[in-house]
Amino acid sequence: MASLETSVTYSSRFNKTIITVLICHFIASFSVLGMPLFLPKVMNGMLAENQQMLIGWFYVLPTVCTALATPWWGRFADKYGKRLSLIRAQLGLALGFIIAGTASEIWQFSIGLIIQGFCGGTFAASNAYLSSQVGKNKLASTLNLTQFSARLSLLTAPVILGLFMGLEAPLKIYCYLALLPLIAAVVITRLPKKEQAHKPNKNSKTIVTATSSLSFNQILLIKFLFSFSTVVSFPYFLPYMQSLQVSNESLIGFYFSLPHLIYLIVVMLNPNWQTRMSAQQLCRYGLAILGISAGLQFQAEVGSWMVFWRLLMGLGICLTFIGLHQSVSALKTSASGLMFGRFDSASKWAGVVAGFCAGIIVQQFTHHTPFLLSMISALLALTIVLFPRFQSQLKDTEHAE
């Protein structure tokens, strides 16, 4: 009886920890993912007419800084504590928002975005902390939930922040948003500091455990190509849909958000089906579906079938994410902070490269062409999953024991 009471108490605290981290991650990513959409309005008056092209550079500036900084902060987390690193990430966001919100010159606003990027990184910090609190058999599903909170903020933040754009000076909204990571930092101080020891539950049903034949460097390369495939079509999705004779902006917004909605719905379903497939199978199916959906969108001439192509894209994204999370959770390493720092950094670099490539290729060809790049990138990632031994010379020196 005492053992049962201890188990219930541990389970309750464990669930509370996960929920708290997810809420804190949501309110942080709400600000980070919501404001970039309104950069043209925020920077109105800061830039001259011939400097409007710089908005694109400011759009990717925090992402570049995060990509550079997350591996370093990962080492910091492994050395000084993952909870401390998570608090640091929330405070870094708050500082960056305050500087950006009080800026009167473009260089001051730039410093705010740079600090947001270099000192933020709440996604990697949240994953690293959760990895110290959950067992390996639950880590993959927990990573799916942090991705869930990011997708949820990506859907809700632009809508909610858009309502406030007409009520307050856009730049000042950064100051109000700084309160969110500050509150999150205070809440996180109440979470467990020490890593938890996890024992398998003898009463739980046997499930297929996550196994991976992929090395960490292979997982990073797949994550880069996968992220590139999903992001490269984002910047010019509006004119792409307009070229398909879809002029209603709310309908275009619905099409844009549909893959994210599918991820939210699928992850909320009973997760038992995920255990019936290996990480490689999930990645194979996901990347294949993603490549097919990108090819279908590339050849589309009208928007009548777009809802089906976007649903297909969402399913591909969801399966690939789940497969990647199973793969990375199966890796044995004592440096989980560095591991998740590099894992997040791969997607950030992919987003930067995808943005630049999309701009260049659209100028040379059409607004359909980014989907061709998306298909090629997904198929390249699929090749690595199908034939991992051809990349076996890649060394995982960072994770050698």
N, C-alpha and C positions, 0 to 999 in steps of 0.2 A: 504493500500500500504506500509506504514511504517513497519507494522508487517511482511509483506512478505519479505521486504528487510532485516529485522533483521534475519528472519528465514534462508534466503539464505546465509547471512554472517556467521551465526553460523554453518550452515551445511558445508560451505567451510572450515572454520577453524577446525571443528571437523574432517573432512576427512583428512585434512593436518596433524593433530596430529596423527591419526591412521597410516597413511602412513609413517610418520617420525619414529615413534616408531618401526614399522615393519622393516624398512630398517636398523635401528640401531641394532635391535635384530638379523637380518640376518647376518650382518657383524661381530657381536660378536660370534654367533654360528658357523659361517663359520670357525673361528679359532679353537674354542673349539671342534667341531665335526670332523674337518679335520685332525688335527695333530696326534691324537691317532693311526690312521692306520699306521703311519710311525715311531712309537716309536722304533721298532727294529733297524731301520736305524739311527734314531736320537741318540740312546744310544750306538751305535757302538763305542767301544773304552773305554766307561765308565765302562762296566761290564766285568768281567773275563769270561772265557768259562763256568765255573761251576756256574755262576750267571745268566745265560740267563733266567732262570725260573722267575727271579724277574721282568721281563718286564710285566708279567701279573699283578703283584701287582701295578706297576706304572700306568698301564692302568686304574685301578679302583680307584687309590688314589684320584684324583680330585673329582670323583663322590661321594666317601665316605665323603669327606670334605664338599661338597655341600649339601649332605643329612643332615649332622649334623648342618650346618649353616643356611640353608634357613628359618626354623621357627624363629630363633633368628632375622635374618634380616627382617623378616615379621613384628615382633613387632617393630623393629626400624623404618620401613616404616610407621606404624600406628601412631607412636609417633612423628616422626620428619619430615614426609612428604614422599610421594611416589616418587615424582620426584627426591628428594635428594637421596633416596635409589637407584634409577635407575642409577643416575650419579655415585654413589659409586660403583655399580656393574661393570660398564664399566671401571672405574679407577682401580678397583681390578684386573680385567682381564689383563689390560695393565701392571700393576706392576708384576703380576705373569709371564707374557710372557717375560718381560725384564730380570727378575732374571733367568728364565729358559734358555733364549737365550744367556746369558753371563756366564753361569755356566762352570766351568772347572773341578769340582768334582761332584760325584754322589749326595753328600749330598746337594750341592747348587741347583742342578736340582730338587731334592726332595722338597726343600723349595719353589721353583717356582711353582711346581704343587700344593702344599698345599695351597699357597696363591691364586692361580687360583681357587681352589675349595672353600675355606673358604670365600674369598672376592668377588667371582663372583656371580653366580646365576642370570644372566640377564633374564632368562625365567620367573621365579617367579616375579622378580622386574618389568618386562614389563607388565605382566598380572595385577599385583596390580595397577600399574599406570593407565593402560587403564580402569580398573574397576572404577577409580575415575573420568574418563572423559566421559564415555559412560553410557547410561541408561541400565537398566536391560533387556529391550527388545532387545538390540543390543549387549549385553555382550557376549552371547553364540557364535554368529557369529564372534565376534572379537577374542575370544579365538581360534576359528577354524583357524583364519588367523595367529596368532602367532605360532600355530602348523604347519601351512603351511610354514612359513619362516624357521622353524627348519628343516622340511623335505627337503625343497629346498636346504638348506646349506648342509645337509647330502648327497645329491646327487651330488652337484657341487664341494664341497670343496676337496674331495679326488682326483678328476680328475685334478683340477686346481693346487692344491698344489703338486701333483705328477709331474707336468711339471717342477716345480721349484726345485725339489729335486736334479736334476742333474746339476743345474746351480749354486747352492750355497751350502755352508756347511749346512746340515740339521738343526743343532742346531741354526744357525744364523737366520733361517726363523722365529723363535719365535720373534726375535727383530723386524723384519719387520711387523709381524702380530700385534705387540703391537700398531702400528699406527692406526689400525682400531678401537679398542675400545676407543682410545684417541680422535679420530675424532668424534665418536659417542657421547662421553661425552660432547664435546663442543656443538654439535648440540642439544642435549637434554636440555641444559641450556636455549635454546630459546623457549622451549615448555611451555604451561600454568602450573603454579605452583599450583593454587587453584583447589579444586574439583569443578566440574561443576554441576549445578542443571539441571535436565532434566524433561521436560514436554512432555507428549504424544502429538504427532502430530495429530490434529483433522482431517486433510485431508488424513491421511494414511489409507490404507485398514486394516480391522480387521484381525488379524492373531491369531493363537493358541499360547498363551504364555507358556513359559517353566514352568512346574510345576514338583515337585519332592516329592515323598513319602519317599525318602531315607534320612537318617540322614547324617551328614557330615562324621562321623566315618565310616559309611557304604560305602559312596562314596570313602573314602580313601582306604578302604580294597579292593573294586572293582578295583580302580586304581592300587593298588599294584599287585593284581593278573593278571590284564590285561597287565600291563607293563612287569611283569615276563613272561607271555605267549608269548609276542612279542619278547623279548630280548633273552630268553634262547637258541634259535636256532641260534643266530648270530655268536658266537665265532667259531663254527665248521661247518659253512655252506659250506666252501670251500671243506674240505675233505668229507663232506656228499655228495655233488654233484659229486665229483670224484668217490665215491663208486657207483654212479648211471651211471657210464661210460660216464660222461660229463667231458672232459678234457680241453676244450677251456676256458681259464680264462675270456676272455671278455664276453662269453656267461654266465658263472657263475655269473659275475658281473651284467649282465642284469637281471638274475633271482633274484639275491639278491635285486636289486633296484626296481623291479616291484611293490611290495606292496606300496612303498613310492610314486611311480609315480601315482598309482591309487588314493592315497589320494590327491595328488596335482590336479589331473584332476577333481575328484568329488567335491572338495571344490570350485573349480572355476566355477562349474555349477550354474545355477540359484538356490538360496537357498530356494525358496518358498516351495519346496518339504519337506524340513526339518520340517516345521511348521505343516505339516499334521500328524505327529507322535509325541507322547509324548517322553520324555527322556527315560522312562522305555522301551518303544517299540524299540527305536533305540538301546539301550544297549542289549536288548534280542536278536534281530536279529543279531547285530554285534558280540556278544560273541558266539552265536550259530554257525554262519558262520566261525568265527575264530577257534572254536573248531573242526569243521568238516574239515576245510582246514589243520589244524595241524595233525589230524588223517590220512588224505589222504597222507600227506607228510611222515608220520611215516611209513606207509605200502608200500610206493613206492619202486619199484625194478628197474625201469629204469626212465630216465629223460624225456621221450617223452610227458608225460602229465603235466610236472612241470609248464609250463606256465599258465595252467588253475588253478592249485592249488595255485599258487602265486597270480594270479588275485583275487581268492576267498579270500585269506588271506588279501589282500589289501582292499577289500570291507568290510570285517569284522572289520579291524582296523579303517577304516574311520567312519563307523556307530557307533562304540563304542565310539570313541573320541567325535563325535558330541553329542551323548547322555550324556556322562559325562560332557561335557561343558554346556549343557542345565541344567543338574542337579545342578552343582555347581553355575551357574549364578542365579538360582532360590532361593538360600539360602539367608536369611536375616541376615546380620551381619554388624557391623560397623568396624570390624577388618579384612578388606579384605586383608591387607598385610600379616597377620598371616595365613589367610585361604589359600592364594595362595602359601605361603611359605611351608605349610604342604602338600598341593596338589602336588607341585613339588617334595618335599622331598620323598613322597611315591613312585614316579616313580624312583627316584635315588636309594633308598634302594632296590627296586625290581631289578634294573639293577645289583647292586652289588651281591645280593643273586643269581640271575640268572647266572651270570658269574661263581661263585664258584660251583654252582650245576651242571652246564654244564660240567665243568672240571672233577668233581668227577664221574659223571654218565657215561661219555664217556670212562673213564679209565676202568670202570667195565663192560660196555656193548658195544654198537656200536654208530656210529655217527648218527644213526636214533633216538636214545633214547631221545635227547632233545625235539623232536617234540611230544613225548608221554607226557613229562612234560608240554609242551605248551598246549596240549589238556586238560589235567587234570586241569591245572590252569584256563583256559578259562571256563571250565564247573563249577568249584567252584565259579567263579565270577558270572556266569549265575544263579546259585542257589540262591545267595544273592539277585539278581535282581528279581527273580521269587517269592521268599519267604522272603521279607524284614521284616515281622513281627516277624520272628524267631530270628532276631537280634535286636529286639526293645529295649532290655535291655542296648544296647550301649548308653552311655550318651554323649552329645555334650556340656560338661561343658565349653569348651573354647568359645562357641558361645551363652551361656546363657545371656540373657539381664538382 
